[in-house]
Amino acid sequence: MTWSGSINVNFGNIMLVVVPPNTHLFQPLDIAVFATLKNEIRNLISELVEEDDSGCYNLSKDDAIVMASMAWRGSKIGSNVQKGFKACDLYPLSLVKTTSRLSTFVRNGVPRHAHLAAWIHMQTLVQEEILTIPAPPHQDSTRKRKRVSVGGRLLTHEVLQEIEADQATGIRAKRRKVKHALRCNPTGHDIVESVLV
């Protein structure tokens, strides 16, 4: 743009927006307008152009103009331009919408979950559920006292001493019986010759 052109832009309240080249995000004409126009022209050519006897395809200039105007009307350029620019947040012109749209496509438009493999999603599950040792069961902070009872009586120091004394006298009595049995001389009546069971 020349210096005189920039003066005319300033006086005419025209705001120029410079978009980077080769991005469909900032150049919606490539997708919304030109792609649909090309498809419409391609379809009309396949319908209208016929092959000659010599194997050549011919199209007169008049037919080409008619075909181009049919493609222009059939591709709905007016509505596609508005829809394409709205989809890219360029229409109506807003810096906030444009920068928010740009930050969305910093990763080339791929959502974060799309480029994570399935095993990476499972990795956290495996680490949390399978590879960790489970926590011990929750125990009461107040420990209950264990009480042992014998024959319905609570074991106290005195009861334990009584049990020891009873066991000692029981052991002495058994020893006496064994000693008494050993001292006895066997007679003929003490020996059993046969037993039938």
Backbone bond lengths (Angstrom), bond angles and torsions (degrees), N, CA, C in turn:
res aa  C-N    CA-C-N  psi(-1)  N-CA   C-N-CA  omega(-1)  CA-C   N-CA-C  phi
1 M - - - 1.440 - - 1.525 107.47 -
2 T 1.282 114.67 137.68 1.468 119.99 -179.97 1.519 109.75 -85.15
3 W 1.344 114.18 173.46 1.462 119.75 -179.12 1.522 110.83 -65.47
4 S 1.312 117.31 -39.70 1.469 120.16 179.79 1.524 110.72 -67.26
5 G 1.327 117.06 -33.97 1.460 120.19 176.97 1.512 111.47 -66.31
6 S 1.326 117.67 -38.26 1.462 120.02 179.12 1.520 111.17 -68.71
7 I 1.347 117.77 -32.20 1.468 120.43 176.53 1.518 109.47 -66.32
8 N 1.335 118.09 -43.94 1.463 121.02 178.96 1.528 111.37 -62.06
9 V 1.312 117.24 -36.56 1.461 121.08 178.24 1.519 110.06 -65.09
10 N 1.345 117.23 -41.84 1.462 120.68 -179.56 1.522 111.44 -66.49
11 F 1.337 117.66 -42.85 1.460 120.29 -178.61 1.524 112.18 -74.31
12 G 1.280 118.40 -26.42 1.463 121.27 -177.97 1.522 113.62 -89.02
13 N 1.350 117.12 6.23 1.472 122.20 -177.30 1.531 111.23 52.87
14 I 1.313 114.87 42.63 1.463 121.14 177.85 1.521 107.79 -100.22
15 M 1.296 116.12 128.80 1.459 119.79 179.09 1.522 108.43 -106.31
16 L 1.315 116.05 120.26 1.461 120.82 179.04 1.525 109.31 -89.46
17 V 1.294 115.06 133.79 1.458 120.89 176.44 1.513 107.01 -116.57
18 V 1.323 115.51 119.37 1.461 120.54 -179.67 1.521 107.49 -97.61
19 V 1.303 115.95 121.72 1.460 120.57 -179.81 1.521 109.14 -107.93
20 P 1.314 117.87 149.62 1.461 120.03 179.68 1.523 110.84 -67.97
21 P 1.315 117.36 151.28 1.465 120.14 -178.05 1.527 111.83 -77.21
22 N 1.319 114.32 157.01 1.469 123.41 169.99 1.525 114.78 61.67
23 T 1.297 118.01 33.03 1.460 119.25 173.81 1.519 108.28 -125.46
24 H 1.322 116.55 127.52 1.459 120.11 178.52 1.511 111.42 -71.55
25 L 1.332 115.38 -20.85 1.454 118.57 178.78 1.519 110.84 -65.15
26 F 1.328 116.28 -43.72 1.463 120.03 -177.33 1.520 112.94 -98.92
27 Q 1.306 118.28 -4.73 1.462 120.93 177.66 1.526 109.16 -126.36
28 P 1.311 116.79 75.43 1.464 119.54 -176.53 1.517 113.21 -69.42
29 L 1.336 118.20 -11.27 1.465 119.49 176.61 1.523 110.76 -62.06
30 D 1.331 116.64 -33.03 1.469 119.77 -179.00 1.523 111.66 -60.63
31 I 1.319 116.71 -40.30 1.463 119.75 -176.38 1.517 111.67 -95.18
32 A 1.326 116.09 -48.94 1.469 119.51 -172.20 1.523 112.81 -72.99
33 V 1.328 117.89 -33.56 1.467 119.78 -173.71 1.518 111.37 -109.65
34 F 1.326 116.58 -59.85 1.463 119.45 -171.73 1.524 112.38 -67.64
35 A 1.321 117.88 -38.15 1.468 119.69 -179.69 1.525 110.96 -65.19
36 T 1.335 116.97 -43.43 1.471 118.78 179.06 1.522 111.24 -68.81
37 L 1.342 117.13 -36.75 1.470 120.41 178.28 1.532 110.66 -65.45
38 K 1.333 116.91 -42.80 1.469 120.41 178.50 1.531 111.12 -62.73
39 N 1.323 116.67 -42.58 1.474 119.61 178.91 1.521 111.44 -63.23
40 E 1.329 116.56 -39.94 1.465 120.36 179.75 1.525 110.58 -66.41
41 I 1.338 117.50 -42.72 1.472 121.01 178.09 1.528 110.13 -63.64
42 R 1.333 116.77 -42.32 1.465 120.87 179.95 1.532 110.63 -60.95
43 N 1.322 116.88 -43.17 1.470 120.42 179.29 1.529 111.52 -65.12
44 L 1.347 116.63 -41.57 1.469 119.86 -179.90 1.526 111.57 -67.57
45 I 1.323 117.07 -37.81 1.470 120.12 178.57 1.526 109.54 -62.88
46 S 1.326 116.93 -43.93 1.469 118.68 -179.02 1.527 111.69 -65.94
47 E 1.332 118.13 -25.96 1.466 120.76 179.16 1.531 112.77 -85.41
48 L 1.354 116.78 -42.30 1.465 120.30 -169.78 1.522 114.81 -91.51
49 V 1.293 117.28 -33.40 1.465 119.53 -175.23 1.523 108.86 -83.56
50 E 1.321 114.28 130.38 1.457 119.91 -179.78 1.520 109.51 -118.24
51 E 1.293 114.32 158.15 1.464 120.91 -178.15 1.530 109.94 -85.80
52 D 1.361 115.22 138.31 1.475 120.83 176.27 1.519 109.99 -76.44
53 D 1.364 113.74 177.09 1.463 119.43 175.22 1.523 111.29 -65.36
54 S 1.325 116.40 -28.78 1.465 120.17 -178.52 1.533 112.24 -84.53
55 G 1.331 118.77 -1.70 1.473 121.71 178.64 1.511 113.01 90.45
56 C 1.330 118.98 9.80 1.469 122.56 179.71 1.522 109.77 -100.57
57 Y 1.294 114.69 151.87 1.461 120.93 176.45 1.520 107.93 -100.43
58 N 1.311 116.92 129.68 1.463 121.86 -178.90 1.520 109.82 -120.79
59 L 1.329 114.48 142.91 1.455 121.24 176.09 1.522 106.79 -146.51
60 S 1.311 116.30 119.74 1.467 119.54 -179.53 1.525 109.46 -75.73
61 K 1.346 115.25 163.25 1.464 119.97 -179.80 1.525 110.45 -64.36
62 D 1.304 116.96 -38.47 1.465 119.63 179.54 1.530 111.04 -64.10
63 D 1.340 115.57 -42.09 1.471 119.11 178.55 1.535 111.25 -66.56
64 A 1.341 116.72 -36.02 1.466 120.77 178.93 1.525 110.64 -64.56
65 I 1.341 117.24 -40.78 1.468 120.53 179.27 1.526 110.17 -66.74
66 V 1.327 116.12 -43.15 1.471 119.87 178.06 1.529 110.06 -61.97
67 M 1.334 116.16 -42.62 1.459 120.49 -179.33 1.534 111.09 -65.68
68 A 1.335 118.34 -40.57 1.461 121.65 179.06 1.527 110.91 -64.55
69 S 1.338 116.78 -41.21 1.471 118.70 179.31 1.527 110.83 -68.51
70 M 1.335 117.59 -35.78 1.470 120.51 176.40 1.537 110.56 -64.85
71 A 1.328 115.93 -40.80 1.465 120.17 179.06 1.524 110.32 -66.41
72 W 1.326 116.84 -39.70 1.471 121.11 -179.89 1.527 110.19 -62.43
73 R 1.339 116.36 -45.46 1.465 119.94 179.55 1.528 111.39 -70.43
74 G 1.316 116.37 -36.67 1.472 119.91 -177.02 1.515 114.05 -73.67
75 S 1.329 117.43 -23.70 1.467 119.00 -177.51 1.524 113.47 -89.71
76 K 1.325 118.29 1.04 1.474 123.58 175.03 1.526 111.32 51.73
77 I 1.309 115.85 59.34 1.460 122.20 -174.04 1.527 111.66 -60.25
78 G 1.329 117.96 -44.35 1.471 120.83 -175.97 1.519 113.04 -57.67
79 S 1.316 116.22 -50.37 1.473 118.80 -178.96 1.527 111.14 -71.81
80 N 1.342 117.70 -33.80 1.471 120.22 179.51 1.520 111.85 -66.76
81 V 1.341 117.08 -36.17 1.468 119.45 178.96 1.523 109.29 -63.49
82 Q 1.320 117.02 -48.31 1.465 119.64 -179.40 1.527 111.47 -63.88
83 K 1.317 117.14 -44.64 1.464 119.95 -179.29 1.528 111.52 -65.15
84 G 1.340 116.58 -39.47 1.459 119.93 179.51 1.511 112.35 -65.28
85 F 1.341 116.57 -42.59 1.454 119.49 179.89 1.527 111.36 -72.01
86 K 1.334 117.67 -32.69 1.466 119.87 176.11 1.523 110.56 -68.26
87 A 1.324 116.70 -38.44 1.466 120.10 -179.88 1.517 111.56 -63.61
88 C 1.321 116.53 -31.95 1.468 120.53 179.18 1.522 111.92 -93.01
89 D 1.313 118.06 7.41 1.465 123.90 -178.62 1.519 112.33 57.54
90 L 1.333 117.10 34.42 1.460 121.41 175.78 1.526 111.54 -102.91
91 Y 1.335 117.33 -11.33 1.456 120.77 179.60 1.514 108.60 -133.19
92 P 1.270 121.84 126.77 1.459 127.55 -11.19 1.523 109.69 -65.83
93 L 1.312 116.59 150.98 1.461 122.81 -171.78 1.527 110.57 -63.45
94 S 1.332 116.32 121.10 1.464 121.95 -179.52 1.519 108.23 -147.36
95 L 1.327 116.09 122.98 1.463 120.53 -179.56 1.531 110.74 -65.97
96 V 1.314 116.82 -37.52 1.466 120.44 -178.69 1.525 110.60 -62.96
97 K 1.325 117.24 -47.18 1.464 120.52 -179.85 1.522 111.32 -65.30
98 T 1.333 116.17 -39.72 1.465 119.49 -178.64 1.518 111.22 -65.11
99 T 1.331 117.85 -45.61 1.470 119.66 -179.50 1.525 111.37 -69.23
100 S 1.339 117.59 -33.47 1.469 118.15 177.08 1.522 110.55 -67.47
101 R 1.311 116.74 -37.66 1.468 120.69 177.73 1.528 110.65 -66.90
102 L 1.329 116.06 -37.62 1.462 119.92 179.04 1.523 110.67 -65.83
103 S 1.342 117.11 -41.42 1.466 118.97 179.91 1.525 111.37 -66.77
104 T 1.326 117.14 -26.09 1.462 120.00 176.57 1.522 111.03 -66.11
105 F 1.312 116.98 -35.64 1.457 121.09 -174.62 1.521 113.51 -102.76
106 V 1.316 117.35 23.84 1.462 119.75 176.00 1.524 109.83 -63.77
107 R 1.337 116.69 -34.29 1.468 121.69 179.77 1.520 111.17 -90.42
108 N 1.331 118.42 28.45 1.467 124.11 -178.95 1.520 112.26 63.59
109 G 1.312 117.05 26.63 1.451 120.80 174.70 1.509 115.26 78.91
110 V 1.319 118.11 9.12 1.462 120.39 -179.74 1.524 108.09 -93.80
111 P 1.332 118.26 123.00 1.456 119.03 177.52 1.521 110.81 -65.00
112 R 1.323 116.25 155.20 1.466 120.58 -175.40 1.527 112.22 -59.71
113 H 1.322 117.89 -38.76 1.466 119.87 -176.56 1.523 112.14 -73.98
114 A 1.334 118.54 -17.05 1.464 119.98 -174.97 1.520 112.39 -74.49
115 H 1.330 117.60 -34.36 1.462 117.44 -175.78 1.522 112.49 -95.49
116 L 1.307 118.35 8.99 1.453 120.68 172.34 1.527 108.38 -92.80
117 A 1.293 115.42 128.29 1.467 119.51 -179.68 1.526 109.66 -69.66
118 A 1.313 115.14 162.61 1.470 120.18 -177.47 1.524 111.27 -63.61
119 W 1.330 117.84 -34.70 1.463 119.25 -177.81 1.517 111.00 -70.20
120 I 1.349 117.95 -25.45 1.460 119.41 177.67 1.526 109.60 -70.94
121 H 1.342 116.86 -35.62 1.460 119.04 175.62 1.525 109.77 -65.05
122 M 1.321 117.34 -36.55 1.456 121.11 -178.96 1.523 111.85 -76.93
123 Q 1.335 117.36 -19.82 1.455 120.97 -176.06 1.529 110.82 -60.15
124 T 1.319 117.68 -43.91 1.459 119.67 -179.87 1.522 110.80 -66.44
125 L 1.326 117.06 -38.91 1.462 120.29 178.32 1.526 110.52 -62.97
126 V 1.329 116.23 -43.87 1.466 120.24 -179.58 1.520 110.17 -64.70
127 Q 1.332 116.95 -42.83 1.459 119.53 -179.38 1.519 111.87 -65.50
128 E 1.323 116.69 -39.46 1.457 119.22 -176.19 1.524 112.63 -80.47
129 E 1.331 117.56 -38.81 1.455 120.14 -171.63 1.527 113.75 -96.52
130 I 1.329 117.47 -37.85 1.461 119.74 -169.94 1.525 112.26 -101.90
131 L 1.322 117.66 -45.11 1.455 120.35 -172.23 1.525 114.10 -84.18
132 T 1.297 118.65 -8.73 1.456 119.91 -179.24 1.518 110.36 -94.76
133 I 1.312 115.01 146.14 1.461 120.57 176.91 1.518 106.85 -79.86
134 P 1.313 117.42 130.53 1.461 118.12 -178.24 1.522 111.34 -65.11
135 A 1.293 116.12 149.61 1.459 121.53 179.51 1.524 109.13 -68.05
136 P 1.329 116.61 147.08 1.463 118.19 178.36 1.523 109.65 -64.83
137 P 1.318 116.76 153.29 1.465 118.43 -179.64 1.520 110.47 -61.38
138 H 1.291 115.28 145.53 1.458 121.46 -177.39 1.524 109.85 -68.67
139 Q 1.323 115.66 127.22 1.458 119.97 179.40 1.519 108.91 -106.39
140 D 1.317 113.83 153.28 1.456 118.32 177.13 1.515 109.58 -64.39
141 S 1.325 115.95 140.77 1.455 118.52 177.87 1.527 110.21 -73.78
142 T 1.306 117.25 -25.10 1.466 120.65 176.90 1.521 107.89 -94.58
143 R 1.318 115.85 114.13 1.464 119.93 179.92 1.524 109.08 -83.02
144 K 1.291 114.86 134.23 1.454 119.66 178.31 1.522 108.73 -83.42
145 R 1.318 115.48 141.58 1.459 119.89 177.58 1.519 109.12 -74.93
146 K 1.303 114.14 136.80 1.457 119.01 178.64 1.527 108.38 -88.89
147 R 1.302 115.14 130.77 1.462 120.10 179.77 1.523 108.19 -121.21
148 V 1.296 114.61 130.52 1.454 120.33 -179.87 1.523 107.74 -110.69
149 S 1.310 114.35 132.72 1.470 118.18 178.32 1.528 108.15 -124.74
150 V 1.314 114.92 147.10 1.453 121.54 177.91 1.521 106.67 -125.31
151 G 1.326 114.88 119.66 1.472 119.10 179.51 1.516 111.88 62.29
152 G 1.342 117.30 32.58 1.461 120.02 178.39 1.519 113.16 81.87
153 R 1.329 117.56 -2.14 1.473 120.25 179.60 1.518 108.93 -102.84
154 L 1.308 116.52 137.90 1.453 122.71 177.45 1.519 108.71 -73.32
155 L 1.325 116.42 133.23 1.458 119.54 -177.91 1.525 109.75 -76.39
156 T 1.271 114.70 116.90 1.464 121.65 173.31 1.520 107.38 -120.61
157 H 1.316 116.75 179.54 1.464 120.61 -178.54 1.532 110.31 -63.63
158 E 1.306 115.39 -40.73 1.467 119.13 -179.18 1.527 111.14 -65.95
159 V 1.333 117.31 -42.05 1.462 121.07 -179.31 1.525 109.91 -64.05
160 L 1.331 117.53 -40.82 1.466 120.78 178.04 1.533 111.18 -61.98
161 Q 1.348 117.62 -39.12 1.466 120.02 178.55 1.529 110.77 -65.95
162 E 1.344 116.43 -38.57 1.470 119.74 177.23 1.522 111.18 -62.09
163 I 1.348 115.98 -43.79 1.469 120.38 -179.32 1.520 109.93 -62.50
164 E 1.337 116.84 -41.31 1.468 119.89 178.65 1.527 110.65 -62.89
165 A 1.326 116.27 -42.06 1.471 119.86 -179.53 1.523 110.11 -64.79
166 D 1.349 117.11 -42.38 1.468 120.41 178.95 1.524 111.05 -63.38
167 Q 1.317 116.17 -41.84 1.468 119.35 179.58 1.526 110.57 -65.15
168 A 1.323 116.43 -39.53 1.474 119.48 -179.54 1.530 110.53 -64.75
169 T 1.320 118.07 -43.63 1.463 120.25 178.43 1.520 110.87 -67.39
170 G 1.352 118.00 -34.83 1.466 121.37 178.23 1.516 110.57 -66.77
171 I 1.318 117.64 -38.59 1.464 121.31 178.90 1.524 109.43 -67.59
172 R 1.350 116.64 -40.20 1.470 119.93 179.51 1.536 110.16 -63.58
173 A 1.326 115.14 -40.85 1.473 118.69 -178.71 1.525 110.16 -65.70
174 K 1.308 118.74 -39.37 1.464 121.68 178.56 1.516 110.19 -64.84
175 R 1.332 116.27 -40.29 1.466 119.22 179.88 1.533 110.49 -63.14
176 R 1.326 114.99 -39.64 1.468 118.65 -179.84 1.527 110.41 -62.67
177 K 1.337 115.94 -42.52 1.459 119.46 -179.30 1.516 110.62 -63.46
178 V 1.339 116.89 -41.41 1.457 120.57 -179.45 1.532 109.41 -65.53
179 K 1.341 116.69 -43.22 1.465 119.96 -179.72 1.534 110.12 -64.67
180 H 1.328 116.26 -40.44 1.455 120.57 179.53 1.530 110.66 -63.92
181 A 1.325 117.22 -39.41 1.458 120.50 179.75 1.514 110.32 -67.64
182 L 1.301 118.08 -35.05 1.460 120.85 179.76 1.533 111.32 -72.72
183 R 1.338 117.27 -31.30 1.456 120.91 -178.05 1.526 111.55 -74.04
184 C 1.292 117.84 -26.19 1.469 120.28 -176.73 1.525 109.74 -68.13
185 N 1.324 116.14 135.55 1.452 120.58 175.84 1.521 108.12 -86.75
186 P 1.294 115.53 130.71 1.457 117.37 -178.01 1.531 110.80 -70.60
187 T 1.275 115.29 140.69 1.452 122.02 175.85 1.515 107.41 -112.60
188 G 1.245 118.89 179.84 1.457 122.78 -179.13 1.508 112.61 -67.30
189 H 1.334 115.60 -23.78 1.456 118.78 -178.97 1.524 112.39 -78.40
190 D 1.337 116.98 -19.78 1.466 120.37 -176.96 1.525 112.30 -82.67
191 I 1.312 118.27 -17.27 1.453 121.12 -174.76 1.520 109.21 -94.85
192 V 1.322 116.10 130.63 1.459 122.55 178.96 1.510 106.86 -101.99
193 E 1.320 115.16 127.90 1.450 118.34 -177.07 1.519 112.46 -85.90
194 S 1.281 118.64 -39.67 1.468 119.97 179.94 1.525 109.14 -148.52
195 V 1.325 113.07 153.06 1.469 119.80 -179.65 1.511 107.68 -136.12
196 L 1.302 116.29 133.82 1.453 121.55 177.02 1.526 107.75 -111.15
197 V 1.291 115.04 122.51 1.463 118.97 -177.42 1.502 109.98 -111.37
